[in-house]
């Protein structure tokens, strides 16, 4: 994530938030394929992807604010 943030021209907490959201969504979609084949409940899927989304959003904000 830090490498992706340094590739841009300006690194702020907002760009970190954006990169964190994109990475979190891509991982959430990958996890969604597993839940599709496992036939699990949709509520469990949202709990699991919520954890990953929040962690990547926070990591993006921290790294983006730190590098600015």
Residue pairs with C-beta under 8 A, 6 or more apart in sequence:
1 16
1 19
1 20
1 23
1 56
1 59
1 60
1 63
2 63
2 67
4 19
4 23
5 11
5 15
5 16
5 19
5 60
5 63
5 64
5 67
6 67
8 15
10 68
11 64
11 67
11 68
12 64
12 65
12 68
13 61
13 64
13 65
13 68
14 64
15 64
16 59
16 60
16 61
16 62
16 63
16 64
16 65
17 57
17 60
17 61
17 64
18 60
19 60
19 64
20 56
20 57
20 58
20 59
20 60
20 61
21 53
21 56
21 57
21 60
23 56
23 60
24 49
24 52
24 53
24 54
24 55
24 56
24 57
25 53
27 49
27 52
27 56
28 49
28 52
28 53
31 45
31 48
31 49
31 52
32 45
32 49
35 44
35 45
35 48
